[in-house]
Each structure stands twice: as C-alpha cells, then as structure tokens.
Amino acid sequence: MTRLRPWHLLRRTVEQTGHRPPSSDDAAWAESWLTCAEASIFHRMGNADRRHSIAVARRAAGHDSSDAVTVAAALLHDAGKAVDDLRVWERIAATFLGGRRARWRRYLDHENIGIALLLDVGARPEVVAILRGTDDRHHIVMAADDA
Ligand SMILES: [Fe+2]
C-alpha cells in the first residue's frame, strides 16, 4: 500500500542528502540479515537510500516483537527506489506535485515496485508479507520508518 507522507519524505530527503556509502560496519551488519537474493536488491539501492534503510532497520531491530525477517524487511522497505534513484529535487517534486512524469510515478509507487523486485529474485515470503502489510510485523517497519 502506498502512503503519501509529505513531511516524512521531505525530512528524510533532507537528512539523506550526500552520496557517501554506508560505513563498512553498517554494510556488514545489513548484509548479515539478508539472503543473497535480498542482498542483490539492497545493493541496487543508492547510497542515501541504503543509509536510510540501515537506520530504519536498526530502529526496527530494537522493537520487542522484532525478529530477523522484520529487520530484513526494514532494510528492503524502500527497495523500489532503486529503479530510478531520483535526485533530491525530483523526490520533492514528485511528493508535492504528484506523478507528472513516469519516473515520478514510479517513485510514488516504490513500495509496490520493491515488492515486485523482491518476488522476482525469490526473497523470503515472510519478508514480502511484512512489506505488503499482510503480516502484523508491518507496523514495526512503518513505525521505524516514521521515527
Ligand atoms: Fe523509508
């Protein structure tokens, strides 16, 4: 399900400016939660999106009801953004102006696109269910993303 949350997206966009990759410790921590197939999608994400996803996953990992697949889902919750890796201004424009361009429409639909990518590579069904919102652990990932 797509959630339009302009303030979250704007705050996240501002804090994610910069192109540095995740630290080697963060990257190793992230990969320890992912299967090879899932990691192949994680590696397609831009540096800023991977840094953001690691921050979300660390928050999700601290939740009392979290487990390994919840952390993996948190790491992959923005996987659909890997398709275009829009510039900051495009993300802001898409958020506030809507899907006026194909790339912007894909950005706004990144949750469904990410699920399709994960299904395509054979990600764990539990990870996909969490991201689809058909598993109760979905709320852990969303709360960690909104924090
Ligand atoms: Fe996010």
Residues whose N, C-alpha, C, O or C-beta is under 5 A from the ligand:
A	BS01	LIG	D78 D145
